[in-house]
């Protein structure tokens, strides 16, 4: 398994939640999708972790993210890596 980790600055939390209503079905419908979590942190940042069954599927999500435009968040980092443990 591989995961895509995205770190953001949340510019407008209400708008970010509204954007997620459209984003979540797109991500969950992506080839190789396993699970995903979006987390709002108290300092005005956020992190998402989306897990895929293969490196190719994770890299496809990275490519899709690079072409996306978010209105309510500023993307700081997008990276894919191998899942080395889970519970």
C-alpha positions as CSV (number, residue, x, y, z in Angstrom):
1,X,0.0,0.0,0.0
2,X,1.0,3.6,-0.6
3,X,-0.4,6.8,0.9
4,X,-0.7,10.4,-0.4
5,X,-0.1,13.0,2.3
6,X,-1.2,16.5,1.7
7,X,-0.5,19.4,4.1
8,X,-2.5,22.6,3.8
9,X,-3.1,25.9,5.4
10,X,-6.9,26.3,5.9
11,X,-7.9,29.8,4.7
12,X,-11.7,29.3,5.4
13,X,-12.8,26.2,7.3
14,X,-16.5,26.5,6.3
15,X,-15.6,26.7,2.7
16,X,-13.0,23.9,3.0
17,X,-15.8,21.6,4.4
18,X,-18.0,22.6,1.5
19,X,-15.2,21.7,-1.0
20,X,-14.7,18.4,0.7
21,X,-18.3,17.5,-0.1
22,X,-17.3,17.4,-3.8
23,X,-13.7,16.1,-3.3
24,X,-14.4,13.1,-1.1
25,X,-16.5,11.2,-3.7
26,X,-13.8,11.9,-6.3
27,X,-11.0,10.5,-4.1
28,X,-13.0,7.5,-2.9
29,X,-13.8,6.7,-6.5
30,X,-10.2,6.8,-7.7
31,X,-8.6,3.5,-8.9
32,X,-7.0,1.6,-6.0
33,X,-8.6,3.7,-3.3
34,X,-8.5,2.0,0.2
35,X,-9.3,4.8,2.8
36,X,-8.8,8.5,3.4
37,X,-8.9,11.0,6.3
38,X,-9.0,14.8,6.3
39,X,-7.9,16.5,9.5
40,X,-8.3,20.1,10.6
41,X,-5.7,21.1,13.2
42,X,-6.1,23.8,15.8
43,X,-3.4,26.0,14.3
44,X,-5.2,26.7,11.0
45,X,-3.5,23.9,9.1
46,X,-4.8,20.6,7.9
47,X,-3.5,17.2,6.7
48,X,-5.1,14.5,4.6
49,X,-3.9,11.0,4.2
50,X,-5.3,8.9,1.3
51,X,-4.3,5.2,1.1
52,X,-4.1,3.3,-2.2
53,X,-3.4,-0.3,-3.0
54,X,-0.4,0.5,-5.2
55,X,2.3,3.0,-5.9
56,X,0.9,3.7,-9.3
57,X,-2.6,4.6,-7.9
58,X,-1.0,6.9,-5.3
59,X,1.1,8.6,-7.9
60,X,-2.0,9.1,-10.1
61,X,-3.6,10.9,-7.1
62,X,-0.5,13.1,-6.7
63,X,-0.8,14.0,-10.4
64,X,-4.5,14.8,-10.0
65,X,-3.8,16.9,-6.9
66,X,-1.2,19.0,-8.8
67,X,-3.8,20.0,-11.4
68,X,-6.5,20.8,-8.8
69,X,-7.4,24.3,-7.5
70,X,-8.6,24.7,-4.0
71,X,-10.3,27.9,-3.0
72,X,-10.5,27.4,0.8
73,X,-7.0,26.0,1.4
74,X,-3.4,26.6,0.3
75,X,-1.6,23.4,-0.5
76,X,1.8,23.4,1.2
77,X,3.0,19.9,0.3
78,X,1.9,16.8,-1.6
79,X,3.9,13.6,-1.2
80,X,3.4,9.9,-1.8
81,X,5.1,7.1,0.2
82,X,4.9,3.5,1.1
83,X,2.8,2.5,4.1
84,X,5.1,0.6,6.3
85,X,2.6,-0.2,9.1
86,X,-1.0,0.3,10.0
87,X,-3.5,-0.8,12.6
